[in-house]
Amino acid sequence: VERIDIEGNTTTLDRVIRRQFKSAEGDPFNPREIRGSAERIRALGFFANANIDAREGSSPDRVIVDVDVEEQPTGSLGFGGSFSANDGFGVAITLKESNFLGRGQGVDITFNTAKESRRYGFNFIEPNFLGRDVRFGLNLNYAESDSAFSNFDSSTATFQPSLGFPVRENSRVQLRYTAEQVE
C-alpha cells in the first residue's frame, strides 16, 4: 500500500477514519482487509456513503487506496413535555452527538424537570482512549425530588467511569465503577 487518500470528510478528522484500517501505508496489500476496513467505516454511522477503491500506484507493485466518504448529521436535539398528577408539568431536553467535534467521541446531555423533580445527566465516550483500542466512558447524573406526597425529599448524585477492552474482533469487556451519593 503506497498511500491511503481520504476525501469528503468535512467534519470527521482523518485519524478517525484511518484507525478503522488494520493495515497502513507500507504494508502488503490485502483486499480482504480493505473490505473489512470499509465495513468498519460504514459501521461508524458518521457517513451517508463510504466508498473504498484501490488503484495502481506509482509502480505496478504499489497500490493507492482511495476512501471517499459523504458526511451525514450525527447529532440530535429532542424536546418533550409531560404532565402527571404528582409532579405537574414537566419538560425534557436531550442533546446527543455521536461524532463530537469530528473526533468520533460521543456526548449526551439530558435535562428533565417537573414541578417536584429534576434530573440532569451527562455522558461522554472516547472510543480510542490514549490512542489505543480502549473505550473510555464517563457518566454523571444528578436527580432530586421534593414531592409533597412523600415524607422526605431526596437527591442522588452518580459518578460512573468505565473502560472497555477488546477480547476478540467482535467482542469487548467493560469495567465500570459506580459511586453514588444519596441524601
Secondary structure as UniProt FT lines:
FT   STRAND          3..7
FT   HELIX           14..18
FT   TURN            19..20
FT   TURN            25..26
FT   HELIX           31..43
FT   STRAND          47..56
FT   TURN            60..61
FT   STRAND          63..71
FT   STRAND          75..84
FT   TURN            85..87
FT   STRAND          88..100
FT   TURN            101..104
FT   STRAND          105..114
FT   STRAND          117..126
FT   TURN            127..128
FT   HELIX           129..131
FT   STRAND          135..145
FT   TURN            148..149
FT   STRAND          154..168
FT   TURN            169..170
FT   STRAND          171..176
FT   STRAND          179..182
//
